[in-house]
Amino acid sequence: MRIVAAIGGSIIIKDYDYKKFQEYAEVLKKLAEEHEIFVVVGGGKPAREYIQVVRDLDCGEAKCDDIGIEVTRINAKLLLLALGNSSYQKVPHNFQEALEYSASGKIIVMGGTEPAHSTDAVSAILAEYVQADMLINLTSVDGMYTKDPNKYSDAELIEEITATEMLKFINGNDVKAGTYEFFDMTAIQMIKRSSLETIIANGEDPQNLVKAIKKEKIGTRIISE
Ligand code: UTP
């Protein structure tokens, strides 16, 4: 299968630590023996911190995004370092380059592309672009909940949701640089228009990526409609 995996910055670089890069590298190398793998890495805390500096400089939102993108690309480079020769040692800056580099047969790792969305959207557009069989979004929670699980103890995990329902659900969320909440609208629109098979799962344990690929019951499945 051709798989696009989005790994949230909050997962891969939670504590400026090498461990998650190494753990993910091991899992991805193994998966690449059987599947064609594209990875999109988020910015996490470092991106938010850098974005705050740009915001304080009062340079406008697109410039904040621009710095955010640079940070996602640094994180992508770190994952390339952890993956070594199993990966194509250059971070694509757009979808065309990602497809081009994939001719190497190696794992492709990218970060952001252009302002006004998050790496969730990048992963969904990439999945469309390379006609992936599956999109897996690895995040810091178990999936989509009825309410914010960090604020409400009675929040319930949603096992399956249509893209249309999800669009209604997250409409009105903040879309400022560094503050995309949970999932961004562009990503869902792509999932909807291309009927992308999508799973949102907890990325704290990289094995959840393997489980999602094996179609084990995990996280939230987004179905098109
Ligand atoms: P992330 O994808 O990590 O955003 O990109 P996020 O959802 O805010 O962070 P997490 O998932 O909670 O960790 C970091 C920032 O980089 C910019 C946006 O400002 C985004 O918030 N960005 C990223 C872009 O403008 N375009 C891109 O293609 C990617």
py3Dmol code that shows the C-alpha trace and the ligand (Angstrom):
import py3Dmol

protein = """\
ATOM      1  CA  MET A   1       0.000   0.000   0.000  1.00  0.00           C
ATOM      2  CA  ARG A   2       0.955   3.602  -0.476  1.00  0.00           C
ATOM      3  CA  ILE A   3       0.631   5.279   2.903  1.00  0.00           C
ATOM      4  CA  VAL A   4       0.826   8.881   4.091  1.00  0.00           C
ATOM      5  CA  ALA A   5       1.508   9.224   7.818  1.00  0.00           C
ATOM      6  CA  ALA A   6       1.266  12.607   9.518  1.00  0.00           C
ATOM      7  CA  ILE A   7       3.160  12.749  12.791  1.00  0.00           C
ATOM      8  CA  GLY A   8       2.207  15.704  14.995  1.00  0.00           C
ATOM      9  CA  GLY A   9       5.007  17.906  16.273  1.00  0.00           C
ATOM     10  CA  SER A  10       3.569  17.497  19.752  1.00  0.00           C
ATOM     11  CA  ILE A  11       4.418  13.790  19.432  1.00  0.00           C
ATOM     12  CA  ILE A  12       7.755  13.726  17.702  1.00  0.00           C
ATOM     13  CA  ILE A  13       9.391  16.685  19.429  1.00  0.00           C
ATOM     14  CA  LYS A  14       7.594  17.003  22.706  1.00  0.00           C
ATOM     15  CA  ASP A  15      10.704  17.465  24.828  1.00  0.00           C
ATOM     16  CA  TYR A  16      13.503  18.302  22.350  1.00  0.00           C
ATOM     17  CA  ASP A  17      14.424  14.666  22.637  1.00  0.00           C
ATOM     18  CA  TYR A  18      15.808  12.145  20.100  1.00  0.00           C
ATOM     19  CA  LYS A  19      13.827   9.164  21.387  1.00  0.00           C
ATOM     20  CA  LYS A  20      10.600   9.526  19.400  1.00  0.00           C
ATOM     21  CA  PHE A  21      12.584  10.151  16.204  1.00  0.00           C
ATOM     22  CA  GLN A  22      14.463   6.921  16.826  1.00  0.00           C
ATOM     23  CA  GLU A  23      11.346   4.924  17.757  1.00  0.00           C
ATOM     24  CA  TYR A  24       9.483   6.148  14.678  1.00  0.00           C
ATOM     25  CA  ALA A  25      12.489   5.485  12.457  1.00  0.00           C
ATOM     26  CA  GLU A  26      12.519   1.831  13.519  1.00  0.00           C
ATOM     27  CA  VAL A  27       8.796   1.383  12.880  1.00  0.00           C
ATOM     28  CA  LEU A  28       8.881   3.237   9.548  1.00  0.00           C
ATOM     29  CA  LYS A  29      11.858   1.229   8.254  1.00  0.00           C
ATOM     30  CA  LYS A  30      10.009  -1.988   8.991  1.00  0.00           C
ATOM     31  CA  LEU A  31       6.821  -0.751   7.323  1.00  0.00           C
ATOM     32  CA  ALA A  32       8.799   0.360   4.279  1.00  0.00           C
ATOM     33  CA  GLU A  33       9.742  -3.264   3.607  1.00  0.00           C
ATOM     34  CA  GLU A  34       6.120  -3.838   2.602  1.00  0.00           C
ATOM     35  CA  HIS A  35       4.655  -0.412   1.887  1.00  0.00           C
ATOM     36  CA  GLU A  36       5.495   2.827   0.163  1.00  0.00           C
ATOM     37  CA  ILE A  37       5.739   5.409   2.927  1.00  0.00           C
ATOM     38  CA  PHE A  38       5.391   9.200   2.898  1.00  0.00           C
ATOM     39  CA  VAL A  39       5.685  11.036   6.224  1.00  0.00           C
ATOM     40  CA  VAL A  40       4.620  14.592   7.069  1.00  0.00           C
ATOM     41  CA  VAL A  41       6.036  15.978  10.299  1.00  0.00           C
ATOM     42  CA  GLY A  42       4.502  18.813  12.338  1.00  0.00           C
ATOM     43  CA  GLY A  43       6.169  21.702  14.150  1.00  0.00           C
ATOM     44  CA  GLY A  44       5.157  21.196  17.788  1.00  0.00           C
ATOM     45  CA  LYS A  45       6.328  23.443  20.605  1.00  0.00           C
ATOM     46  CA  PRO A  46       9.415  24.803  18.796  1.00  0.00           C
ATOM     47  CA  ALA A  47       7.174  26.021  15.953  1.00  0.00           C
ATOM     48  CA  ARG A  48       4.810  27.749  18.372  1.00  0.00           C
ATOM     49  CA  GLU A  49       7.728  29.399  20.169  1.00  0.00           C
ATOM     50  CA  TYR A  50       9.288  30.702  16.956  1.00  0.00           C
ATOM     51  CA  ILE A  51       5.886  31.846  15.677  1.00  0.00           C
ATOM     52  CA  GLN A  52       5.411  33.870  18.862  1.00  0.00           C
ATOM     53  CA  VAL A  53       8.644  35.754  18.155  1.00  0.00           C
ATOM     54  CA  VAL A  54       7.424  36.642  14.644  1.00  0.00           C
ATOM     55  CA  ARG A  55       4.020  37.657  16.027  1.00  0.00           C
ATOM     56  CA  ASP A  56       5.723  39.931  18.575  1.00  0.00           C
ATOM     57  CA  LEU A  57       7.673  41.481  15.695  1.00  0.00           C
ATOM     58  CA  ASP A  58       4.245  42.278  14.183  1.00  0.00           C
ATOM     59  CA  CYS A  59       5.089  40.888  10.748  1.00  0.00           C
ATOM     60  CA  GLY A  60       1.657  39.440   9.953  1.00  0.00           C
ATOM     61  CA  GLU A  61       0.181  35.938  10.016  1.00  0.00           C
ATOM     62  CA  ALA A  62       1.651  34.657   6.743  1.00  0.00           C
ATOM     63  CA  LYS A  63       5.179  35.411   7.982  1.00  0.00           C
ATOM     64  CA  CYS A  64       4.345  33.557  11.201  1.00  0.00           C
ATOM     65  CA  ASP A  65       3.251  30.608   9.058  1.00  0.00           C
ATOM     66  CA  ASP A  66       6.434  30.867   7.043  1.00  0.00           C
ATOM     67  CA  ILE A  67       8.593  30.465  10.138  1.00  0.00           C
ATOM     68  CA  GLY A  68       6.314  27.633  11.316  1.00  0.00           C
ATOM     69  CA  ILE A  69       6.956  25.867   7.996  1.00  0.00           C
ATOM     70  CA  GLU A  70      10.720  26.216   8.439  1.00  0.00           C
ATOM     71  CA  VAL A  71      10.475  24.546  11.834  1.00  0.00           C
ATOM     72  CA  THR A  72       8.422  21.635  10.446  1.00  0.00           C
ATOM     73  CA  ARG A  73      11.180  21.155   7.867  1.00  0.00           C
ATOM     74  CA  ILE A  74      13.824  21.034  10.605  1.00  0.00           C
ATOM     75  CA  ASN A  75      11.770  18.308  12.316  1.00  0.00           C
ATOM     76  CA  ALA A  76      11.515  16.490   8.985  1.00  0.00           C
ATOM     77  CA  LYS A  77      15.307  16.688   8.668  1.00  0.00           C
ATOM     78  CA  LEU A  78      15.720  15.217  12.142  1.00  0.00           C
ATOM     79  CA  LEU A  79      13.542  12.263  11.157  1.00  0.00           C
ATOM     80  CA  LEU A  80      15.614  11.838   7.985  1.00  0.00           C
ATOM     81  CA  LEU A  81      18.729  11.710  10.155  1.00  0.00           C
ATOM     82  CA  ALA A  82      17.136   9.007  12.307  1.00  0.00           C
ATOM     83  CA  LEU A  83      16.038   7.035   9.213  1.00  0.00           C
ATOM     84  CA  GLY A  84      19.384   7.277   7.440  1.00  0.00           C
ATOM     85  CA  ASN A  85      19.734   5.449   4.160  1.00  0.00           C
ATOM     86  CA  SER A  86      16.177   4.092   4.178  1.00  0.00           C
ATOM     87  CA  SER A  87      14.948   7.589   3.444  1.00  0.00           C
ATOM     88  CA  TYR A  88      15.487  10.066   0.626  1.00  0.00           C
ATOM     89  CA  GLN A  89      17.848  12.571   2.228  1.00  0.00           C
ATOM     90  CA  LYS A  90      16.125  15.750   1.113  1.00  0.00           C
ATOM     91  CA  VAL A  91      12.958  17.368   2.411  1.00  0.00           C
ATOM     92  CA  PRO A  92      10.496  18.035  -0.433  1.00  0.00           C
ATOM     93  CA  HIS A  93       9.136  21.588  -0.375  1.00  0.00           C
ATOM     94  CA  ASN A  94       6.076  20.745  -2.415  1.00  0.00           C
ATOM     95  CA  PHE A  95       4.003  17.777  -3.614  1.00  0.00           C
ATOM     96  CA  GLN A  96       5.667  17.537  -7.003  1.00  0.00           C
ATOM     97  CA  GLU A  97       9.066  17.132  -5.327  1.00  0.00           C
ATOM     98  CA  ALA A  98       7.650  14.540  -2.934  1.00  0.00           C
ATOM     99  CA  LEU A  99       6.421  12.453  -5.851  1.00  0.00           C
ATOM    100  CA  GLU A 100       9.678  12.961  -7.734  1.00  0.00           C
ATOM    101  CA  TYR A 101      11.825  11.870  -4.769  1.00  0.00           C
ATOM    102  CA  SER A 102       9.610   8.824  -4.193  1.00  0.00           C
ATOM    103  CA  ALA A 103      10.937   7.355  -7.442  1.00  0.00           C
ATOM    104  CA  SER A 104      14.009   6.506  -5.311  1.00  0.00           C
ATOM    105  CA  GLY A 105      11.879   3.838  -3.599  1.00  0.00           C
ATOM    106  CA  LYS A 106      12.861   5.305  -0.223  1.00  0.00           C
ATOM    107  CA  ILE A 107      10.819   6.795   2.608  1.00  0.00           C
ATOM    108  CA  ILE A 108       9.903  10.430   1.919  1.00  0.00           C
ATOM    109  CA  VAL A 109       9.710  12.907   4.808  1.00  0.00           C
ATOM    110  CA  MET A 110       8.397  16.431   4.458  1.00  0.00           C
ATOM    111  CA  GLY A 111       7.108  19.265   6.623  1.00  0.00           C
ATOM    112  CA  GLY A 112       4.938  22.201   5.566  1.00  0.00           C
ATOM    113  CA  THR A 113       4.444  23.690   2.122  1.00  0.00           C
ATOM    114  CA  GLU A 114       2.865  27.150   2.112  1.00  0.00           C
ATOM    115  CA  PRO A 115       1.052  29.470   4.585  1.00  0.00           C
ATOM    116  CA  ALA A 116      -2.543  29.245   5.762  1.00  0.00           C
ATOM    117  CA  HIS A 117      -2.854  25.655   6.819  1.00  0.00           C
ATOM    118  CA  SER A 118      -1.187  23.099   9.067  1.00  0.00           C
ATOM    119  CA  THR A 119       0.682  19.906   8.287  1.00  0.00           C
ATOM    120  CA  ASP A 120      -2.655  18.041   8.677  1.00  0.00           C
ATOM    121  CA  ALA A 121      -3.684  19.694   5.414  1.00  0.00           C
ATOM    122  CA  VAL A 122      -0.279  18.967   3.853  1.00  0.00           C
ATOM    123  CA  SER A 123      -0.703  15.284   4.627  1.00  0.00           C
ATOM    124  CA  ALA A 124      -4.215  15.201   3.153  1.00  0.00           C
ATOM    125  CA  ILE A 125      -3.176  17.030  -0.025  1.00  0.00           C
ATOM    126  CA  LEU A 126      -0.124  14.776  -0.316  1.00  0.00           C
ATOM    127  CA  ALA A 127      -2.372  11.718   0.054  1.00  0.00           C
ATOM    128  CA  GLU A 128      -4.495  13.052  -2.807  1.00  0.00           C
ATOM    129  CA  TYR A 129      -1.479  13.939  -4.888  1.00  0.00           C
ATOM    130  CA  VAL A 130       0.234  10.564  -4.644  1.00  0.00           C
ATOM    131  CA  GLN A 131      -3.114   8.731  -4.611  1.00  0.00           C
ATOM    132  CA  ALA A 132      -2.384   7.065  -1.308  1.00  0.00           C
ATOM    133  CA  ASP A 133      -4.375   4.069  -0.124  1.00  0.00           C
ATOM    134  CA  MET A 134      -4.466   5.370   3.429  1.00  0.00           C
ATOM    135  CA  LEU A 135      -3.882   8.549   5.416  1.00  0.00           C
ATOM    136  CA  ILE A 136      -2.963   8.112   9.070  1.00  0.00           C
ATOM    137  CA  ASN A 137      -2.813  11.101  11.363  1.00  0.00           C
ATOM    138  CA  LEU A 138      -0.831  10.487  14.533  1.00  0.00           C
ATOM    139  CA  THR A 139      -1.678  12.959  17.199  1.00  0.00           C
ATOM    140  CA  SER A 140      -1.441  13.497  20.973  1.00  0.00           C
ATOM    141  CA  VAL A 141      -4.937  12.195  21.767  1.00  0.00           C
ATOM    142  CA  ASP A 142      -6.634   8.864  21.019  1.00  0.00           C
ATOM    143  CA  GLY A 143      -8.747  10.309  18.205  1.00  0.00           C
ATOM    144  CA  MET A 144     -11.645  12.681  17.882  1.00  0.00           C
ATOM    145  CA  TYR A 145     -13.781  13.200  20.972  1.00  0.00           C
ATOM    146  CA  THR A 146     -17.276  14.550  21.532  1.00  0.00           C
ATOM    147  CA  LYS A 147     -15.620  17.330  23.612  1.00  0.00           C
ATOM    148  CA  ASP A 148     -12.053  18.393  24.420  1.00  0.00           C
ATOM    149  CA  PRO A 149     -10.754  15.402  26.473  1.00  0.00           C
ATOM    150  CA  ASN A 150      -8.206  17.654  28.209  1.00  0.00           C
ATOM    151  CA  LYS A 151     -11.020  19.793  29.610  1.00  0.00           C
ATOM    152  CA  TYR A 152     -13.954  17.413  30.049  1.00  0.00           C
ATOM    153  CA  SER A 153     -13.778  14.044  31.787  1.00  0.00           C
ATOM    154  CA  ASP A 154     -17.039  12.882  30.157  1.00  0.00           C
ATOM    155  CA  ALA A 155     -15.644  13.363  26.621  1.00  0.00           C
ATOM    156  CA  GLU A 156     -16.183  10.243  24.512  1.00  0.00           C
ATOM    157  CA  LEU A 157     -14.032   8.929  21.692  1.00  0.00           C
ATOM    158  CA  ILE A 158     -15.779   8.946  18.319  1.00  0.00           C
ATOM    159  CA  GLU A 159     -14.914   5.711  16.517  1.00  0.00           C
ATOM    160  CA  GLU A 160     -16.285   6.716  13.152  1.00  0.00           C
ATOM    161  CA  ILE A 161     -17.380  10.025  11.680  1.00  0.00           C
ATOM    162  CA  THR A 162     -18.172  11.266   8.194  1.00  0.00           C
ATOM    163  CA  ALA A 163     -16.074  14.074   6.739  1.00  0.00           C
ATOM    164  CA  THR A 164     -19.233  16.188   6.449  1.00  0.00           C
ATOM    165  CA  GLU A 165     -20.050  15.757  10.140  1.00  0.00           C
ATOM    166  CA  MET A 166     -16.473  16.541  11.039  1.00  0.00           C
ATOM    167  CA  LEU A 167     -16.527  19.747   9.004  1.00  0.00           C
ATOM    168  CA  LYS A 168     -19.584  20.902  10.973  1.00  0.00           C
ATOM    169  CA  PHE A 169     -17.934  19.908  14.211  1.00  0.00           C
ATOM    170  CA  ILE A 170     -14.739  21.900  13.785  1.00  0.00           C
ATOM    171  CA  ASN A 171     -16.174  24.860  11.891  1.00  0.00           C
ATOM    172  CA  GLY A 172     -15.181  28.018  13.725  1.00  0.00           C
ATOM    173  CA  ASN A 173     -11.942  26.664  15.157  1.00  0.00           C
ATOM    174  CA  ASP A 174      -8.986  29.029  15.253  1.00  0.00           C
ATOM    175  CA  VAL A 175      -6.924  29.137  12.048  1.00  0.00           C
ATOM    176  CA  LYS A 176      -4.094  31.402  13.176  1.00  0.00           C
ATOM    177  CA  ALA A 177      -0.455  30.398  12.801  1.00  0.00           C
ATOM    178  CA  GLY A 178       0.590  27.869  15.409  1.00  0.00           C
ATOM    179  CA  THR A 179      -2.939  27.406  16.726  1.00  0.00           C
ATOM    180  CA  TYR A 180      -4.647  24.882  14.488  1.00  0.00           C
ATOM    181  CA  GLU A 181      -6.900  22.992  16.820  1.00  0.00           C
ATOM    182  CA  PHE A 182      -7.068  19.241  16.481  1.00  0.00           C
ATOM    183  CA  PHE A 183      -7.587  19.032  12.707  1.00  0.00           C
ATOM    184  CA  ASP A 184      -7.789  21.689  10.040  1.00  0.00           C
ATOM    185  CA  MET A 185     -10.667  22.314   7.660  1.00  0.00           C
ATOM    186  CA  THR A 186      -8.574  22.031   4.490  1.00  0.00           C
ATOM    187  CA  ALA A 187      -7.530  18.520   5.487  1.00  0.00           C
ATOM    188  CA  ILE A 188     -11.125  17.415   5.939  1.00  0.00           C
ATOM    189  CA  GLN A 189     -12.191  18.967   2.661  1.00  0.00           C
ATOM    190  CA  MET A 190      -9.489  16.938   0.877  1.00  0.00           C
ATOM    191  CA  ILE A 191     -10.543  13.771   2.702  1.00  0.00           C
ATOM    192  CA  LYS A 192     -14.112  14.433   1.651  1.00  0.00           C
ATOM    193  CA  ARG A 193     -13.539  15.278  -1.986  1.00  0.00           C
ATOM    194  CA  SER A 194     -11.162  12.372  -2.603  1.00  0.00           C
ATOM    195  CA  SER A 195     -12.770   9.784  -0.309  1.00  0.00           C
ATOM    196  CA  LEU A 196      -9.446   9.258   1.432  1.00  0.00           C
ATOM    197  CA  GLU A 197      -9.415   6.434   3.901  1.00  0.00           C
ATOM    198  CA  THR A 198      -8.277   8.255   7.046  1.00  0.00           C
ATOM    199  CA  ILE A 199      -7.503   7.209  10.608  1.00  0.00           C
ATOM    200  CA  ILE A 200      -6.681   9.571  13.468  1.00  0.00           C
ATOM    201  CA  ALA A 201      -4.804   7.734  16.208  1.00  0.00           C
ATOM    202  CA  ASN A 202      -2.625   8.391  19.226  1.00  0.00           C
ATOM    203  CA  GLY A 203       0.966   8.730  18.023  1.00  0.00           C
ATOM    204  CA  GLU A 204       2.540   8.456  21.468  1.00  0.00           C
ATOM    205  CA  ASP A 205       3.009   4.760  20.692  1.00  0.00           C
ATOM    206  CA  PRO A 206       4.450   4.383  17.157  1.00  0.00           C
ATOM    207  CA  GLN A 207       2.979   0.853  17.055  1.00  0.00           C
ATOM    208  CA  ASN A 208      -0.402   2.506  16.604  1.00  0.00           C
ATOM    209  CA  LEU A 209       0.709   3.345  13.069  1.00  0.00           C
ATOM    210  CA  VAL A 210       1.237  -0.360  12.431  1.00  0.00           C
ATOM    211  CA  LYS A 211      -2.155  -1.161  13.966  1.00  0.00           C
ATOM    212  CA  ALA A 212      -3.894   1.449  11.811  1.00  0.00           C
ATOM    213  CA  ILE A 213      -2.296   0.017   8.671  1.00  0.00           C
ATOM    214  CA  LYS A 214      -3.370  -3.478   9.692  1.00  0.00           C
ATOM    215  CA  LYS A 215      -6.913  -2.064  10.003  1.00  0.00           C
ATOM    216  CA  GLU A 216      -7.096  -2.944  13.675  1.00  0.00           C
ATOM    217  CA  LYS A 217      -9.760  -0.989  15.515  1.00  0.00           C
ATOM    218  CA  ILE A 218      -8.002   2.144  16.695  1.00  0.00           C
ATOM    219  CA  GLY A 219      -8.697   5.864  17.056  1.00  0.00           C
ATOM    220  CA  THR A 220     -11.220   7.615  14.836  1.00  0.00           C
ATOM    221  CA  ARG A 221     -11.961   6.558  11.290  1.00  0.00           C
ATOM    222  CA  ILE A 222     -13.112   9.340   8.964  1.00  0.00           C
ATOM    223  CA  ILE A 223     -15.398   8.108   6.246  1.00  0.00           C
ATOM    224  CA  SER A 224     -16.181  10.161   3.165  1.00  0.00           C
ATOM    225  CA  GLU A 225     -19.702  11.610   2.605  1.00  0.00           C
TER     226      GLU A 225
END
"""
ligand_1 = """\
29
UTP
P 1.790 22.232 12.460
O 1.216 21.445 11.385
O 2.653 21.569 13.446
O 0.645 23.065 13.137
O 2.589 23.440 11.821
P -0.223 22.901 14.428
O -1.390 22.031 14.107
O -0.486 24.301 14.876
O 0.705 22.177 15.483
P 0.449 20.841 16.340
O -0.032 19.774 15.373
O -0.581 21.209 17.354
O 1.800 20.528 16.899
C 3.075 24.519 12.635
C 2.674 25.831 12.043
O 3.378 26.056 10.803
C 2.560 26.733 9.870
C 1.238 27.043 10.612
O 1.372 28.316 11.208
C 1.194 25.958 11.678
O 0.399 26.323 12.782
N 2.370 25.896 8.654
C 2.671 24.568 8.658
C 1.923 26.492 7.474
O 1.606 27.687 7.457
N 1.825 25.745 6.342
C 2.137 24.427 6.314
O 2.064 23.802 5.235
C 2.555 23.821 7.511
"""
view = py3Dmol.view(width=600, height=400)
view.addModel(protein, "pdb")
view.setStyle({"model": 0}, {"cartoon": {"style": "trace"}})
view.addModel(ligand_1, "xyz")
view.setStyle({"model": 1}, {"stick": {}})
view.zoomTo()
view.show()
